[in-house]
Amino acid sequence: MGAQQQTTYQSGTRKIMHMMQYSQPEVYNCVCDQARHMGCSGKKHMKAILGCMKYCVDRPNCGLLLQPNALWDGNPKTPFIVSG
């Protein structure tokens, strides 16, 4: 892969890591596998990242949901419900 494609791969991996951390913990294994190839990735790695992103996008109602118990007024001590 060229330098531009490598940068795109690294950016995609970081985006998937963000999705995994905040809403899609079930993609953990995929993200770990792809993060190992940040330095030297190939076309098959880019295809795997795009497949993982498609999985996350196709399931918008799956994953973690952070939701306040009441109308949020900006108070950092507002309790939240974590549900899946």
N, C-alpha and C positions, 0 to 999 in steps of 0.2 A: 504494500500500500504506500502511496505517496504521503508527503508531509501533511497536505491538506486533509486527506482521508483519515490519517492517523489522529489529527486534531478533532475531526468530526466524531471519530470513534470514542475518543476520550471524553468529549462533551456529552455524548449519548450515554456513556457509562455513568458519568456523574449525575445526569438527570434520572437515570434508573435508580441510582443509589438514594436520591432524594425521595422518589416515589416509594421505594422500599421502606425507608425510615419512617415516613409520616403517614402512609396509607396502605401500602401493599406488602406486608411482611412475608407473604407466601412466595415472593420472588427472590428470597434471600439466596438460595443456592445458585440460581441463574446469575445473579449479580456478582457473587463471589467468584464464580467461574470466569466471568467476563473481566472482572477487575484484575485478574492475574495476567491478562494479556494487554494491559495498558501501554506497555513499552513497545511491543511488536505484535501487532494484530494483523490478521488477514481478512479476506472477503468473507470467510465462513464465520468469523467473529462478529463482523458488522451485521451479517444476516441474523445471527443469534440475538444481538442487541435489539434489532428492529422487531424480531419476533416477540421478545420480552415486552417491548413498548406496546406492541399491538395487543398482547394479552392484557396489559394494564388498562389500555384505552377501551377495549371491548367490554370491560367489566367495571363500569363507573360506580355501581352500587355495591361492589364487594370491597372488602378491606376494612380498615379502621375508620370510625367516624367520631370526631370530637364535637360534642354538642353541649352548650350551656344548659343548666337546669332551668334558668329563667332568662329574661331579656338581659343581655350583657350591657352594663353601664360603664365599662372600662375598668372596673375594679379587678386587680390581679388576683384577689382571693375568691373570685366567683367559682363555685364548684362546677366541674365538668363531668359528663357521663362518657365513658369510653365503651363503645359497643362495636360488634363486628358483624 
